[in-house]
Amino acid sequence: MTTLATRGLAVAATLIVAVACSSPTTILPPFDGAVAIGTWGGDSAGMIVTDTELHLHINCTYGSVSGRVPLSSSQRFDVAGSYQVRAYPIAIGPALPARFVGSIDGSRATVTVTVDDTVQKKTVVLGPVFVTYGKEPRSIPCPVCRRDDGAAGRLRVWARRLSSWIR
């Protein structure tokens, strides 16, 4: 092999390794027929899904859907929940009836919330927002709830409390 051919192969191999190593890692959510449990984050939005609820923040507002949110065969959902449109710096008024409509495409979800504001007598549409599985919410000027770690998280809380009592 000539020196030029050897150099060409070395450059090609280096480029292949560089491209492979620089590709962003996409975490695909597990699929069990419902919106995947975990944290979904995006610009000005965050969705925390547990085995008991879907909790969504859009800017300084938030709402929830009780239970797991089932997905259709086309990866879409349309479920009833409640939403707090006047949530920051303190929640004012009741949680209002709302519809959470969205779709999942790989690791990305698109969600729109339509709130029946029975206090102001109007319909409020929030979104669509785009959130990605395994990412933290970004650019939200208000506090965002974090995912409960379940039994492990509760155990850590109790351990901290116990250690503070012992001191």
Backbone as CSV, one residue per row, in Angstrom:
resi,resn,N_x,N_y,N_z,CA_x,CA_y,CA_z,C_x,C_y,C_z
1,MET,0.850,-1.175,0.000,0.000,0.000,0.000,0.897,1.241,0.000
2,THR,0.516,2.217,-0.756,1.320,3.427,-0.835,1.085,4.298,0.390
3,THR,1.991,5.204,0.621,1.878,6.121,1.750,0.618,6.970,1.631
4,LEU,0.291,7.394,0.434,-0.907,8.215,0.208,-2.174,7.423,0.532
5,ALA,-2.215,6.158,0.106,-3.383,5.318,0.389,-3.517,5.053,1.887
6,THR,-2.394,4.831,2.557,-2.406,4.594,4.004,-2.915,5.827,4.740
7,ARG,-2.433,6.984,4.334,-2.897,8.236,4.950,-4.391,8.438,4.699
8,GLY,-4.838,8.131,3.498,-6.261,8.269,3.157,-7.137,7.381,4.032
9,LEU,-6.692,6.138,4.238,-7.442,5.227,5.107,-7.445,5.717,6.551
10,ALA,-6.319,6.236,7.010,-6.232,6.747,8.386,-7.158,7.943,8.577
11,VAL,-7.194,8.837,7.592,-8.080,10.003,7.681,-9.545,9.555,7.668
12,ALA,-9.890,8.619,6.799,-11.263,8.120,6.724,-11.685,7.462,8.038
13,ALA,-10.810,6.641,8.607,-11.119,5.975,9.876,-11.304,6.991,10.995
14,THR,-10.450,8.013,11.015,-10.558,9.055,12.038,-11.883,9.802,11.919
15,LEU,-12.280,10.118,10.686,-13.547,10.819,10.469,-14.747,9.972,10.899
16,ILE,-14.713,8.686,10.604,-15.804,7.793,10.996,-15.923,7.733,12.513
17,VAL,-14.803,7.585,13.205,-14.820,7.539,14.674,-15.306,8.870,15.237
18,ALA,-14.849,9.991,14.674,-15.253,11.309,15.171,-16.743,11.529,15.003
19,VAL,-17.286,11.153,13.854,-18.730,11.323,13.622,-19.518,10.415,14.560
20,ALA,-19.093,9.172,14.709,-19.806,8.235,15.582,-19.787,8.698,17.028
21,CYS,-18.668,9.245,17.482,-18.539,9.672,18.868,-19.225,11.005,19.138
22,SER,-19.433,11.823,18.107,-20.036,13.133,18.337,-21.545,13.129,18.162
23,SER,-22.121,12.024,17.713,-23.566,11.970,17.528,-24.257,12.060,18.880
24,PRO,-25.327,12.872,18.972,-26.029,12.957,20.242,-26.690,11.627,20.580
25,THR,-26.667,11.291,21.835,-27.288,10.059,22.288,-28.775,10.299,22.493
26,THR,-29.578,9.479,21.871,-31.022,9.583,22.035,-31.467,8.437,22.916
27,ILE,-32.160,8.769,23.977,-32.689,7.751,24.874,-34.125,7.499,24.458
28,LEU,-34.404,6.302,23.994,-35.781,5.978,23.628,-36.509,5.489,24.865
29,PRO,-37.707,6.023,25.094,-38.452,5.591,26.268,-38.954,4.160,26.101
30,PRO,-39.076,3.441,27.206,-39.640,2.090,27.120,-41.108,2.194,26.709
31,PHE,-41.593,1.228,25.962,-42.987,1.277,25.528,-43.774,0.143,26.161
32,ASP,-44.823,0.517,26.897,-45.704,-0.480,27.502,-47.169,-0.142,27.246
33,GLY,-47.430,0.668,26.205,-48.804,1.040,25.874,-49.258,2.337,26.518
34,ALA,-48.374,2.974,27.292,-48.712,4.237,27.963,-47.519,5.186,27.835
35,VAL,-47.756,6.458,28.142,-46.658,7.427,28.138,-45.606,6.935,29.132
36,ALA,-44.350,6.921,28.703,-43.267,6.338,29.500,-43.039,7.089,30.802
37,ILE,-42.806,6.326,31.855,-42.494,6.881,33.172,-41.108,7.514,33.116
38,GLY,-41.005,8.728,33.650,-39.721,9.419,33.679,-39.912,10.915,33.513
39,THR,-38.806,11.603,33.342,-38.818,13.054,33.155,-38.689,13.352,31.672
40,TRP,-39.539,14.252,31.207,-39.526,14.730,29.825,-39.309,16.236,29.909
41,GLY,-38.281,16.761,29.259,-38.002,18.191,29.365,-37.916,18.870,28.017
42,GLY,-38.185,20.173,28.038,-38.088,20.985,26.836,-37.956,22.440,27.225
43,ASP,-37.964,23.320,26.228,-37.904,24.755,26.488,-39.223,25.214,27.081
44,SER,-39.165,25.751,28.278,-40.330,26.271,28.989,-41.383,25.212,29.279
45,ALA,-40.976,23.949,29.336,-41.932,22.876,29.624,-41.235,21.690,30.280
46,GLY,-41.973,21.002,31.121,-41.477,19.790,31.746,-42.631,18.860,32.048
47,MET,-42.435,17.578,31.814,-43.479,16.592,32.075,-42.862,15.500,32.937
48,ILE,-43.479,15.234,34.068,-43.025,14.196,34.978,-44.099,13.119,34.988
49,VAL,-43.725,11.917,34.593,-44.671,10.815,34.508,-44.278,9.765,35.538
50,THR,-45.237,9.402,36.381,-45.019,8.340,37.369,-46.035,7.240,37.101
51,ASP,-46.018,6.224,37.947,-47.003,5.166,37.773,-48.386,5.592,38.250
52,THR,-48.503,6.787,38.841,-49.807,7.244,39.331,-50.318,8.525,38.679
53,GLU,-49.440,9.254,37.939,-49.919,10.485,37.293,-48.960,10.987,36.226
54,LEU,-49.506,11.848,35.374,-48.714,12.642,34.443,-48.844,14.069,34.938
55,HIS,-47.721,14.725,35.197,-47.714,16.093,35.728,-46.964,16.957,34.721
56,LEU,-47.603,18.039,34.254,-47.041,18.858,33.192,-46.905,20.306,33.632
57,HIS,-45.724,20.887,33.391,-45.481,22.318,33.608,-45.315,22.975,32.244
58,ILE,-46.034,24.048,32.009,-45.807,24.895,30.842,-45.601,26.296,31.387
59,ASN,-44.400,26.817,31.212,-44.016,28.092,31.821,-44.345,28.053,33.309
60,CYS,-45.128,28.996,33.807,-45.432,29.059,35.248,-46.807,28.495,35.573
61,THR,-47.265,27.535,34.801,-48.548,26.875,35.040,-48.286,25.378,35.160
62,TYR,-49.255,24.642,35.702,-49.070,23.191,35.790,-50.415,22.485,35.900
63,GLY,-50.380,21.214,35.559,-51.587,20.404,35.658,-51.237,18.941,35.733
64,SER,-52.249,18.124,35.975,-52.031,16.693,36.161,-53.150,15.871,35.573
65,VAL,-52.790,14.645,35.226,-53.730,13.615,34.821,-53.515,12.462,35.776
66,SER,-54.572,11.966,36.364,-54.472,10.862,37.309,-54.284,9.538,36.566
67,GLY,-53.372,8.720,37.060,-53.135,7.398,36.483,-52.194,7.435,35.299
68,ARG,-51.945,6.268,34.727,-51.109,6.172,33.516,-51.916,6.676,32.327
69,VAL,-51.250,7.300,31.381,-51.897,7.845,30.192,-51.682,6.866,29.042
70,PRO,-52.774,6.223,28.588,-52.641,5.229,27.516,-52.382,5.889,26.160
71,LEU,-51.637,5.169,25.326,-51.357,5.627,23.960,-52.147,4.778,22.967
72,SER,-52.634,5.424,21.915,-53.313,4.695,20.842,-52.261,3.969,20.002
73,SER,-52.713,3.199,19.031,-51.768,2.491,18.158,-50.930,3.466,17.338
74,SER,-51.396,4.711,17.182,-50.619,5.722,16.461,-49.831,6.622,17.410
75,GLN,-49.665,6.163,18.669,-48.863,6.869,19.681,-49.455,8.220,20.083
76,ARG,-50.773,8.325,20.103,-51.453,9.564,20.486,-52.220,9.361,21.789
77,PHE,-52.477,10.482,22.488,-53.309,10.425,23.681,-54.220,11.645,23.734
78,ASP,-55.336,11.478,24.410,-56.323,12.546,24.601,-57.050,12.193,25.896
79,VAL,-56.674,12.866,26.995,-57.191,12.498,28.307,-57.626,13.729,29.096
80,ALA,-58.540,13.503,30.034,-59.014,14.578,30.917,-58.110,14.670,32.141
81,GLY,-57.947,15.900,32.613,-57.171,16.134,33.823,-57.579,17.456,34.423
82,SER,-56.698,18.019,35.225,-56.970,19.334,35.821,-55.740,20.204,35.624
83,TYR,-55.963,21.524,35.604,-54.861,22.442,35.328,-54.998,23.701,36.157
84,GLN,-53.863,24.209,36.604,-53.786,25.438,37.403,-53.146,26.512,36.525
85,VAL,-53.975,27.414,35.946,-53.424,28.435,35.050,-52.871,29.637,35.808
86,ARG,-53.293,29.834,37.029,-52.765,30.921,37.866,-51.996,30.267,39.017
87,ALA,-50.744,29.868,38.701,-50.002,29.021,39.635,-48.806,29.679,40.295
88,TYR,-48.310,30.797,39.791,-47.071,31.342,40.326,-47.214,32.836,40.538
89,PRO,-46.742,33.397,41.622,-45.902,32.796,42.661,-46.693,31.964,43.666
90,ILE,-48.018,32.141,43.718,-48.842,31.262,44.546,-50.035,30.836,43.710
91,ALA,-50.530,29.644,43.978,-51.700,29.155,43.244,-52.924,29.947,43.678
92,ILE,-53.617,30.485,42.690,-54.835,31.259,42.956,-55.991,30.550,42.275
93,GLY,-57.030,30.290,43.029,-58.210,29.653,42.464,-58.068,28.151,42.378
94,PRO,-59.130,27.522,41.926,-59.140,26.050,41.875,-58.388,25.523,40.658
95,ALA,-58.032,24.242,40.736,-57.549,23.551,39.542,-58.759,23.408,38.624
96,LEU,-58.562,23.645,37.347,-59.659,23.695,36.387,-59.676,22.452,35.497
97,PRO,-60.858,22.082,34.992,-60.919,20.934,34.083,-60.112,21.220,32.807
98,ALA,-59.427,20.186,32.321,-58.580,20.377,31.142,-58.478,19.090,30.335
99,ARG,-58.128,19.243,29.054,-57.842,18.105,28.172,-56.381,18.177,27.788
100,PHE,-55.708,17.060,27.924,-54.311,16.920,27.547,-54.290,16.085,26.269
101,VAL,-53.838,16.685,25.175,-53.813,16.005,23.889,-52.378,16.014,23.395
102,GLY,-51.910,14.860,22.934,-50.536,14.828,22.472,-50.203,13.598,21.682
103,SER,-48.925,13.545,21.316,-48.420,12.399,20.567,-46.954,12.171,20.941
104,ILE,-46.516,10.948,20.734,-45.136,10.555,21.008,-44.512,10.142,19.677
105,ASP,-43.325,10.652,19.408,-42.569,10.266,18.219,-41.148,9.965,18.678
106,GLY,-40.865,8.698,18.891,-39.551,8.302,19.415,-39.400,8.774,20.838
107,SER,-38.423,9.654,21.082,-38.192,10.158,22.436,-38.786,11.546,22.640
108,ARG,-39.561,12.024,21.673,-40.120,13.381,21.746,-41.641,13.338,21.825
109,ALA,-42.192,14.140,22.727,-43.646,14.246,22.869,-44.077,15.673,22.541
110,THR,-45.231,15.782,21.938,-45.872,17.066,21.673,-47.155,17.072,22.476
111,VAL,-47.363,18.126,23.282,-48.530,18.174,24.161,-49.198,19.546,24.060
112,THR,-50.523,19.535,23.978,-51.337,20.744,24.034,-52.375,20.540,25.130
113,VAL,-52.560,21.564,25.954,-53.555,21.495,27.027,-54.629,22.545,26.737
114,THR,-55.875,22.114,26.775,-57.001,23.029,26.618,-57.726,23.079,27.959
115,VAL,-57.720,24.255,28.570,-58.282,24.431,29.909,-59.635,25.115,29.811
116,ASP,-60.621,24.551,30.501,-61.933,25.176,30.613,-61.887,26.070,31.855
117,ASP,-61.538,27.330,31.647,-61.409,28.270,32.768,-62.805,28.693,33.218
118,THR,-63.320,27.945,34.171,-64.673,28.206,34.668,-64.730,29.456,35.540
119,VAL,-63.588,29.965,35.974,-63.541,31.182,36.775,-63.662,32.410,35.870
120,GLN,-62.835,32.461,34.826,-62.844,33.591,33.894,-63.843,33.399,32.753
121,LYS,-64.489,32.236,32.709,-65.479,31.917,31.670,-64.879,31.994,30.264
122,LYS,-63.739,31.314,30.079,-63.112,31.274,28.763,-62.302,29.990,28.624
123,THR,-61.894,29.706,27.391,-61.047,28.555,27.112,-59.619,29.048,26.943
124,VAL,-58.686,28.368,27.606,-57.270,28.717,27.526,-56.537,27.545,26.885
125,VAL,-55.796,27.820,25.813,-55.014,26.780,25.145,-53.537,27.039,25.422
126,LEU,-52.866,26.035,25.956,-51.435,26.105,26.264,-50.695,25.111,25.381
127,GLY,-49.726,25.607,24.645,-48.968,24.735,23.762,-49.364,24.959,22.317
128,PRO,-48.854,24.110,21.448,-48.164,22.876,21.797,-46.765,23.127,22.351
129,VAL,-46.363,22.228,23.255,-45.002,22.225,23.767,-44.356,20.913,23.346
130,PHE,-43.035,20.946,23.255,-42.266,19.775,22.838,-41.330,19.402,23.968
131,VAL,-41.425,18.150,24.421,-40.567,17.670,25.504,-39.888,16.379,25.054
132,THR,-38.678,16.162,25.581,-37.878,15.002,25.199,-37.628,14.126,26.417
133,TYR,-37.826,12.827,26.232,-37.652,11.850,27.299,-36.200,11.851,27.787
134,GLY,-36.035,11.881,29.102,-34.704,11.822,29.695,-34.014,13.172,29.801
135,LYS,-34.661,14.237,29.363,-34.077,15.585,29.438,-34.741,16.365,30.569
136,GLU,-34.008,17.311,31.129,-34.545,18.184,32.174,-35.241,19.387,31.518
137,PRO,-36.285,19.925,32.163,-36.922,21.149,31.650,-35.920,22.305,31.626
138,ARG,-36.070,23.207,30.632,-35.167,24.352,30.487,-35.972,25.643,30.359
139,SER,-35.352,26.722,30.760,-35.880,28.070,30.539,-37.241,28.314,31.173
140,ILE,-37.502,27.673,32.288,-38.751,27.921,33.001,-38.426,28.866,34.148
141,PRO,-39.056,30.056,34.182,-38.716,31.037,35.206,-39.290,30.722,36.589
142,CYS,-40.077,29.670,36.700,-40.719,29.316,37.965,-40.231,27.940,38.414
143,PRO,-40.415,27.601,39.687,-40.002,26.275,40.164,-40.767,25.163,39.446
144,VAL,-40.076,24.075,39.167,-40.676,22.921,38.510,-40.580,21.739,39.460
145,CYS,-41.661,20.988,39.560,-41.640,19.780,40.380,-40.629,18.812,39.798
146,ARG,-40.072,17.973,40.602,-39.134,16.953,40.149,-39.761,15.593,40.367
147,ARG,-39.302,14.621,39.610,-39.845,13.273,39.680,-39.580,12.660,41.041
148,ASP,-40.600,12.047,41.600,-40.465,11.306,42.847,-39.760,9.994,42.543
149,ASP,-38.751,9.674,43.322,-38.006,8.440,43.109,-38.685,7.224,43.729
150,GLY,-39.925,7.358,44.134,-40.639,6.230,44.693,-40.086,5.813,46.042
151,ALA,-40.042,4.516,46.278,-39.619,3.991,47.578,-38.180,4.403,47.906
152,ALA,-37.299,4.390,46.902,-35.906,4.766,47.164,-35.816,6.216,47.608
153,GLY,-36.582,7.086,46.958,-36.583,8.497,47.335,-37.146,8.709,48.729
154,ARG,-38.235,8.004,49.042,-38.830,8.127,50.382,-37.874,7.599,51.451
155,LEU,-37.138,6.525,51.118,-36.166,5.980,52.058,-35.060,7.000,52.346
156,ARG,-34.587,7.698,51.289,-33.563,8.725,51.493,-34.088,9.857,52.375
157,VAL,-35.350,10.259,52.168,-35.938,11.323,52.986,-35.989,10.880,54.441
158,TRP,-36.463,9.654,54.690,-36.543,9.163,56.065,-35.159,9.033,56.690
159,ALA,-34.158,8.615,55.905,-32.791,8.497,56.429,-32.255,9.866,56.831
160,ARG,-32.521,10.896,56.017,-32.075,12.253,56.367,-32.768,12.728,57.642
161,ARG,-34.072,12.465,57.740,-34.803,12.878,58.947,-34.261,12.174,60.181
162,LEU,-34.034,10.874,60.048,-33.531,10.089,61.164,-32.163,10.591,61.597
163,SER,-31.292,10.880,60.631,-29.951,11.357,60.995,-30.021,12.730,61.653
164,SER,-30.983,13.563,61.264,-31.102,14.880,61.913,-31.655,14.730,63.334
165,TRP,-32.480,13.719,63.589,-33.004,13.508,64.942,-31.938,12.977,65.869
166,ILE,-31.007,12.179,65.341,-29.973,11.559,66.160,-28.956,12.582,66.632
167,ARG,-28.693,13.580,65.809,-27.673,14.594,66.150,-28.027,15.393,67.336
